Amino acid sequence: MSDGVIFLIVIPLVILYFINCVIVVTKKKKYPFVEENEQAQERATSLRKSLQDEEDLDNSPKNIEPEAVEGIDIGDDAAKNIEMNYQNFKLVMSKTGSATFNLVAVYFLEYVCTTGFADVLSRKFKDHADDKDQFFIANAYPIFAF
């Protein structure tokens, strides 16, 4: 295929992408931001109170003021954060570990598979192409790997 044919094949995809972007922007204007759920807010507040009432997970003192980093004020929200330690890490991973593992596996395999596919396909194009001076054949690997 010549470069012009490839360009003409890609144009409808760019138009579809643009139309999808326009649809998303119009839906954003149509459906405004929804405030947080009141039940979720109440649950978060009760969890914060229970964490303040109970002993911290790492048994550290509760009234330690957070230190500012070179003149940057941390603020009230950061003062409520719990220190990350091994016990808290285990708690977080028990809640989000499967999703984290899934994301890591998917993206790792995606990049490994697509890069391997691009490498093999570009070599086959170069081996079996009649006109090896075409831009597409010469740059097949970067095009497919992107």
Biotite code that builds the C-alpha atoms (Angstrom):
import biotite.structure as struc

atoms = struc.array([
    struc.Atom([0.000, 0.000, 0.000], chain_id="A", res_id=1, res_name="MET", atom_name="CA", element="C"),
    struc.Atom([1.183, 3.452, -0.764], chain_id="A", res_id=2, res_name="SER", atom_name="CA", element="C"),
    struc.Atom([1.409, 6.203, 1.796], chain_id="A", res_id=3, res_name="ASP", atom_name="CA", element="C"),
    struc.Atom([-1.552, 8.012, 0.258], chain_id="A", res_id=4, res_name="GLY", atom_name="CA", element="C"),
    struc.Atom([-3.790, 4.967, 0.643], chain_id="A", res_id=5, res_name="VAL", atom_name="CA", element="C"),
    struc.Atom([-2.754, 4.575, 4.268], chain_id="A", res_id=6, res_name="ILE", atom_name="CA", element="C"),
    struc.Atom([-3.495, 8.255, 4.865], chain_id="A", res_id=7, res_name="PHE", atom_name="CA", element="C"),
    struc.Atom([-6.955, 7.891, 3.316], chain_id="A", res_id=8, res_name="LEU", atom_name="CA", element="C"),
    struc.Atom([-7.654, 4.842, 5.492], chain_id="A", res_id=9, res_name="ILE", atom_name="CA", element="C"),
    struc.Atom([-6.765, 6.752, 8.657], chain_id="A", res_id=10, res_name="VAL", atom_name="CA", element="C"),
    struc.Atom([-8.873, 9.857, 7.890], chain_id="A", res_id=11, res_name="ILE", atom_name="CA", element="C"),
    struc.Atom([-12.255, 8.236, 8.782], chain_id="A", res_id=12, res_name="PRO", atom_name="CA", element="C"),
    struc.Atom([-10.807, 7.069, 12.100], chain_id="A", res_id=13, res_name="LEU", atom_name="CA", element="C"),
    struc.Atom([-9.696, 10.603, 12.922], chain_id="A", res_id=14, res_name="VAL", atom_name="CA", element="C"),
    struc.Atom([-13.164, 11.905, 12.029], chain_id="A", res_id=15, res_name="ILE", atom_name="CA", element="C"),
    struc.Atom([-14.795, 9.277, 14.289], chain_id="A", res_id=16, res_name="LEU", atom_name="CA", element="C"),
    struc.Atom([-12.431, 10.221, 17.099], chain_id="A", res_id=17, res_name="TYR", atom_name="CA", element="C"),
    struc.Atom([-13.325, 13.901, 16.684], chain_id="A", res_id=18, res_name="PHE", atom_name="CA", element="C"),
    struc.Atom([-17.064, 13.115, 16.704], chain_id="A", res_id=19, res_name="ILE", atom_name="CA", element="C"),
    struc.Atom([-16.644, 11.094, 19.910], chain_id="A", res_id=20, res_name="ASN", atom_name="CA", element="C"),
    struc.Atom([-14.822, 14.007, 21.536], chain_id="A", res_id=21, res_name="CYS", atom_name="CA", element="C"),
    struc.Atom([-17.626, 16.395, 20.557], chain_id="A", res_id=22, res_name="VAL", atom_name="CA", element="C"),
    struc.Atom([-20.234, 13.994, 22.008], chain_id="A", res_id=23, res_name="ILE", atom_name="CA", element="C"),
    struc.Atom([-18.345, 13.740, 25.291], chain_id="A", res_id=24, res_name="VAL", atom_name="CA", element="C"),
    struc.Atom([-18.023, 17.522, 25.584], chain_id="A", res_id=25, res_name="VAL", atom_name="CA", element="C"),
    struc.Atom([-21.741, 18.052, 24.900], chain_id="A", res_id=26, res_name="THR", atom_name="CA", element="C"),
    struc.Atom([-22.698, 15.382, 27.457], chain_id="A", res_id=27, res_name="LYS", atom_name="CA", element="C"),
    struc.Atom([-20.461, 17.081, 30.003], chain_id="A", res_id=28, res_name="LYS", atom_name="CA", element="C"),
    struc.Atom([-22.409, 20.304, 29.493], chain_id="A", res_id=29, res_name="LYS", atom_name="CA", element="C"),
    struc.Atom([-25.750, 18.458, 29.607], chain_id="A", res_id=30, res_name="LYS", atom_name="CA", element="C"),
    struc.Atom([-25.010, 16.443, 32.759], chain_id="A", res_id=31, res_name="TYR", atom_name="CA", element="C"),
    struc.Atom([-23.437, 18.705, 35.386], chain_id="A", res_id=32, res_name="PRO", atom_name="CA", element="C"),
    struc.Atom([-21.195, 17.480, 38.147], chain_id="A", res_id=33, res_name="PHE", atom_name="CA", element="C"),
    struc.Atom([-23.128, 15.486, 40.738], chain_id="A", res_id=34, res_name="VAL", atom_name="CA", element="C"),
    struc.Atom([-22.314, 16.231, 44.344], chain_id="A", res_id=35, res_name="GLU", atom_name="CA", element="C"),
    struc.Atom([-21.088, 13.397, 46.527], chain_id="A", res_id=36, res_name="GLU", atom_name="CA", element="C"),
    struc.Atom([-23.575, 10.956, 47.988], chain_id="A", res_id=37, res_name="ASN", atom_name="CA", element="C"),
    struc.Atom([-24.758, 11.932, 51.469], chain_id="A", res_id=38, res_name="GLU", atom_name="CA", element="C"),
    struc.Atom([-24.532, 8.339, 52.717], chain_id="A", res_id=39, res_name="GLN", atom_name="CA", element="C"),
    struc.Atom([-20.948, 8.114, 51.538], chain_id="A", res_id=40, res_name="ALA", atom_name="CA", element="C"),
    struc.Atom([-20.150, 11.392, 53.294], chain_id="A", res_id=41, res_name="GLN", atom_name="CA", element="C"),
    struc.Atom([-21.737, 10.136, 56.524], chain_id="A", res_id=42, res_name="GLU", atom_name="CA", element="C"),
    struc.Atom([-19.815, 6.864, 56.307], chain_id="A", res_id=43, res_name="ARG", atom_name="CA", element="C"),
    struc.Atom([-16.526, 8.677, 55.694], chain_id="A", res_id=44, res_name="ALA", atom_name="CA", element="C"),
    struc.Atom([-17.209, 10.966, 58.651], chain_id="A", res_id=45, res_name="THR", atom_name="CA", element="C"),
    struc.Atom([-18.011, 8.034, 60.920], chain_id="A", res_id=46, res_name="SER", atom_name="CA", element="C"),
    struc.Atom([-14.861, 6.216, 59.804], chain_id="A", res_id=47, res_name="LEU", atom_name="CA", element="C"),
    struc.Atom([-12.761, 9.297, 60.547], chain_id="A", res_id=48, res_name="ARG", atom_name="CA", element="C"),
    struc.Atom([-14.343, 9.598, 63.995], chain_id="A", res_id=49, res_name="LYS", atom_name="CA", element="C"),
    struc.Atom([-13.795, 5.911, 64.729], chain_id="A", res_id=50, res_name="SER", atom_name="CA", element="C"),
    struc.Atom([-10.168, 6.193, 63.684], chain_id="A", res_id=51, res_name="LEU", atom_name="CA", element="C"),
    struc.Atom([-9.750, 9.196, 65.969], chain_id="A", res_id=52, res_name="GLN", atom_name="CA", element="C"),
    struc.Atom([-11.527, 7.450, 68.849], chain_id="A", res_id=53, res_name="ASP", atom_name="CA", element="C"),
    struc.Atom([-9.632, 4.175, 68.533], chain_id="A", res_id=54, res_name="GLU", atom_name="CA", element="C"),
    struc.Atom([-5.944, 3.622, 68.846], chain_id="A", res_id=55, res_name="GLU", atom_name="CA", element="C"),
    struc.Atom([-4.046, 4.310, 65.610], chain_id="A", res_id=56, res_name="ASP", atom_name="CA", element="C"),
    struc.Atom([-3.091, 1.270, 63.575], chain_id="A", res_id=57, res_name="LEU", atom_name="CA", element="C"),
    struc.Atom([0.599, 1.901, 64.123], chain_id="A", res_id=58, res_name="ASP", atom_name="CA", element="C"),
    struc.Atom([0.254, 2.951, 67.799], chain_id="A", res_id=59, res_name="ASN", atom_name="CA", element="C"),
    struc.Atom([1.845, 6.311, 67.069], chain_id="A", res_id=60, res_name="SER", atom_name="CA", element="C"),
    struc.Atom([0.963, 9.472, 68.993], chain_id="A", res_id=61, res_name="PRO", atom_name="CA", element="C"),
    struc.Atom([-2.089, 11.252, 67.594], chain_id="A", res_id=62, res_name="LYS", atom_name="CA", element="C"),
    struc.Atom([-1.287, 14.874, 68.297], chain_id="A", res_id=63, res_name="ASN", atom_name="CA", element="C"),
    struc.Atom([1.760, 15.253, 66.084], chain_id="A", res_id=64, res_name="ILE", atom_name="CA", element="C"),
    struc.Atom([1.589, 18.331, 63.918], chain_id="A", res_id=65, res_name="GLU", atom_name="CA", element="C"),
    struc.Atom([2.481, 17.650, 60.280], chain_id="A", res_id=66, res_name="PRO", atom_name="CA", element="C"),
    struc.Atom([5.641, 19.392, 59.215], chain_id="A", res_id=67, res_name="GLU", atom_name="CA", element="C"),
    struc.Atom([5.524, 21.840, 56.353], chain_id="A", res_id=68, res_name="ALA", atom_name="CA", element="C"),
    struc.Atom([7.829, 21.099, 53.458], chain_id="A", res_id=69, res_name="VAL", atom_name="CA", element="C"),
    struc.Atom([10.035, 24.108, 52.842], chain_id="A", res_id=70, res_name="GLU", atom_name="CA", element="C"),
    struc.Atom([7.371, 26.699, 53.527], chain_id="A", res_id=71, res_name="GLY", atom_name="CA", element="C"),
    struc.Atom([4.467, 24.839, 51.906], chain_id="A", res_id=72, res_name="ILE", atom_name="CA", element="C"),
    struc.Atom([1.445, 24.675, 54.187], chain_id="A", res_id=73, res_name="ASP", atom_name="CA", element="C"),
    struc.Atom([0.120, 21.113, 54.344], chain_id="A", res_id=74, res_name="ILE", atom_name="CA", element="C"),
    struc.Atom([-3.396, 22.141, 55.355], chain_id="A", res_id=75, res_name="GLY", atom_name="CA", element="C"),
    struc.Atom([-6.135, 20.591, 57.457], chain_id="A", res_id=76, res_name="ASP", atom_name="CA", element="C"),
    struc.Atom([-6.876, 17.679, 55.127], chain_id="A", res_id=77, res_name="ASP", atom_name="CA", element="C"),
    struc.Atom([-3.329, 16.382, 55.262], chain_id="A", res_id=78, res_name="ALA", atom_name="CA", element="C"),
    struc.Atom([-3.343, 16.527, 59.041], chain_id="A", res_id=79, res_name="ALA", atom_name="CA", element="C"),
    struc.Atom([-6.078, 13.860, 59.046], chain_id="A", res_id=80, res_name="LYS", atom_name="CA", element="C"),
    struc.Atom([-4.032, 11.415, 56.964], chain_id="A", res_id=81, res_name="ASN", atom_name="CA", element="C"),
    struc.Atom([-2.824, 8.182, 58.514], chain_id="A", res_id=82, res_name="ILE", atom_name="CA", element="C"),
    struc.Atom([0.876, 7.382, 58.297], chain_id="A", res_id=83, res_name="GLU", atom_name="CA", element="C"),
    struc.Atom([1.715, 4.658, 55.794], chain_id="A", res_id=84, res_name="MET", atom_name="CA", element="C"),
    struc.Atom([3.372, 1.640, 57.374], chain_id="A", res_id=85, res_name="ASN", atom_name="CA", element="C"),
    struc.Atom([3.397, -2.092, 56.756], chain_id="A", res_id=86, res_name="TYR", atom_name="CA", element="C"),
    struc.Atom([0.088, -2.744, 58.548], chain_id="A", res_id=87, res_name="GLN", atom_name="CA", element="C"),
    struc.Atom([-1.661, 0.047, 56.665], chain_id="A", res_id=88, res_name="ASN", atom_name="CA", element="C"),
    struc.Atom([-0.102, -1.155, 53.413], chain_id="A", res_id=89, res_name="PHE", atom_name="CA", element="C"),
    struc.Atom([-1.523, -4.637, 54.027], chain_id="A", res_id=90, res_name="LYS", atom_name="CA", element="C"),
    struc.Atom([-4.929, -3.094, 54.706], chain_id="A", res_id=91, res_name="LEU", atom_name="CA", element="C"),
    struc.Atom([-4.816, -1.042, 51.500], chain_id="A", res_id=92, res_name="VAL", atom_name="CA", element="C"),
    struc.Atom([-3.626, -4.006, 49.434], chain_id="A", res_id=93, res_name="MET", atom_name="CA", element="C"),
    struc.Atom([-6.392, -6.210, 50.830], chain_id="A", res_id=94, res_name="SER", atom_name="CA", element="C"),
    struc.Atom([-8.903, -3.694, 49.458], chain_id="A", res_id=95, res_name="LYS", atom_name="CA", element="C"),
    struc.Atom([-7.196, -2.755, 46.190], chain_id="A", res_id=96, res_name="THR", atom_name="CA", element="C"),
    struc.Atom([-4.715, -5.563, 45.557], chain_id="A", res_id=97, res_name="GLY", atom_name="CA", element="C"),
    struc.Atom([-6.737, -7.417, 42.927], chain_id="A", res_id=98, res_name="SER", atom_name="CA", element="C"),
    struc.Atom([-7.428, -4.243, 40.936], chain_id="A", res_id=99, res_name="ALA", atom_name="CA", element="C"),
    struc.Atom([-3.780, -3.186, 41.211], chain_id="A", res_id=100, res_name="THR", atom_name="CA", element="C"),
    struc.Atom([-2.548, -6.601, 40.073], chain_id="A", res_id=101, res_name="PHE", atom_name="CA", element="C"),
    struc.Atom([-5.041, -6.574, 37.196], chain_id="A", res_id=102, res_name="ASN", atom_name="CA", element="C"),
    struc.Atom([-3.881, -3.133, 35.999], chain_id="A", res_id=103, res_name="LEU", atom_name="CA", element="C"),
    struc.Atom([-0.213, -4.068, 36.250], chain_id="A", res_id=104, res_name="VAL", atom_name="CA", element="C"),
    struc.Atom([-0.760, -7.341, 34.375], chain_id="A", res_id=105, res_name="ALA", atom_name="CA", element="C"),
    struc.Atom([-2.901, -5.763, 31.660], chain_id="A", res_id=106, res_name="VAL", atom_name="CA", element="C"),
    struc.Atom([-0.546, -2.890, 30.905], chain_id="A", res_id=107, res_name="TYR", atom_name="CA", element="C"),
    struc.Atom([2.588, -5.009, 31.142], chain_id="A", res_id=108, res_name="PHE", atom_name="CA", element="C"),
    struc.Atom([1.193, -7.608, 28.759], chain_id="A", res_id=109, res_name="LEU", atom_name="CA", element="C"),
    struc.Atom([-0.248, -4.935, 26.486], chain_id="A", res_id=110, res_name="GLU", atom_name="CA", element="C"),
    struc.Atom([3.109, -3.243, 25.995], chain_id="A", res_id=111, res_name="TYR", atom_name="CA", element="C"),
    struc.Atom([5.038, -6.505, 25.741], chain_id="A", res_id=112, res_name="VAL", atom_name="CA", element="C"),
    struc.Atom([2.582, -7.984, 23.223], chain_id="A", res_id=113, res_name="CYS", atom_name="CA", element="C"),
    struc.Atom([2.221, -4.859, 21.092], chain_id="A", res_id=114, res_name="THR", atom_name="CA", element="C"),
    struc.Atom([5.968, -4.267, 20.964], chain_id="A", res_id=115, res_name="THR", atom_name="CA", element="C"),
    struc.Atom([6.621, -7.902, 20.042], chain_id="A", res_id=116, res_name="GLY", atom_name="CA", element="C"),
    struc.Atom([3.863, -7.770, 17.435], chain_id="A", res_id=117, res_name="PHE", atom_name="CA", element="C"),
    struc.Atom([5.289, -4.580, 15.962], chain_id="A", res_id=118, res_name="ALA", atom_name="CA", element="C"),
    struc.Atom([8.784, -6.069, 15.815], chain_id="A", res_id=119, res_name="ASP", atom_name="CA", element="C"),
    struc.Atom([7.722, -9.298, 14.092], chain_id="A", res_id=120, res_name="VAL", atom_name="CA", element="C"),
    struc.Atom([5.366, -7.565, 11.680], chain_id="A", res_id=121, res_name="LEU", atom_name="CA", element="C"),
    struc.Atom([7.902, -4.898, 10.697], chain_id="A", res_id=122, res_name="SER", atom_name="CA", element="C"),
    struc.Atom([10.530, -7.591, 9.977], chain_id="A", res_id=123, res_name="ARG", atom_name="CA", element="C"),
    struc.Atom([8.056, -9.512, 7.824], chain_id="A", res_id=124, res_name="LYS", atom_name="CA", element="C"),
    struc.Atom([7.178, -6.336, 5.932], chain_id="A", res_id=125, res_name="PHE", atom_name="CA", element="C"),
    struc.Atom([10.849, -5.639, 5.281], chain_id="A", res_id=126, res_name="LYS", atom_name="CA", element="C"),
    struc.Atom([11.538, -9.222, 4.195], chain_id="A", res_id=127, res_name="ASP", atom_name="CA", element="C"),
    struc.Atom([8.566, -9.561, 1.842], chain_id="A", res_id=128, res_name="HIS", atom_name="CA", element="C"),
    struc.Atom([8.172, -6.035, 0.516], chain_id="A", res_id=129, res_name="ALA", atom_name="CA", element="C"),
    struc.Atom([8.831, -5.316, -3.129], chain_id="A", res_id=130, res_name="ASP", atom_name="CA", element="C"),
    struc.Atom([9.520, -1.624, -2.645], chain_id="A", res_id=131, res_name="ASP", atom_name="CA", element="C"),
    struc.Atom([11.560, -1.311, 0.559], chain_id="A", res_id=132, res_name="LYS", atom_name="CA", element="C"),
    struc.Atom([12.060, 2.412, 0.111], chain_id="A", res_id=133, res_name="ASP", atom_name="CA", element="C"),
    struc.Atom([8.473, 3.303, 0.952], chain_id="A", res_id=134, res_name="GLN", atom_name="CA", element="C"),
    struc.Atom([8.041, 5.346, 4.095], chain_id="A", res_id=135, res_name="PHE", atom_name="CA", element="C"),
    struc.Atom([5.611, 2.835, 5.621], chain_id="A", res_id=136, res_name="PHE", atom_name="CA", element="C"),
    struc.Atom([7.928, -0.144, 5.108], chain_id="A", res_id=137, res_name="ILE", atom_name="CA", element="C"),
    struc.Atom([10.986, 1.743, 6.346], chain_id="A", res_id=138, res_name="ALA", atom_name="CA", element="C"),
    struc.Atom([9.184, 2.966, 9.489], chain_id="A", res_id=139, res_name="ASN", atom_name="CA", element="C"),
    struc.Atom([6.873, 0.017, 10.175], chain_id="A", res_id=140, res_name="ALA", atom_name="CA", element="C"),
    struc.Atom([8.211, -0.686, 13.664], chain_id="A", res_id=141, res_name="TYR", atom_name="CA", element="C"),
    struc.Atom([7.797, 2.850, 15.069], chain_id="A", res_id=142, res_name="PRO", atom_name="CA", element="C"),
    struc.Atom([4.348, 3.109, 13.451], chain_id="A", res_id=143, res_name="ILE", atom_name="CA", element="C"),
    struc.Atom([3.093, -0.162, 14.958], chain_id="A", res_id=144, res_name="PHE", atom_name="CA", element="C"),
    struc.Atom([4.838, 0.301, 18.304], chain_id="A", res_id=145, res_name="ALA", atom_name="CA", element="C"),
    struc.Atom([3.247, 3.721, 18.756], chain_id="A", res_id=146, res_name="PHE", atom_name="CA", element="C"),
])
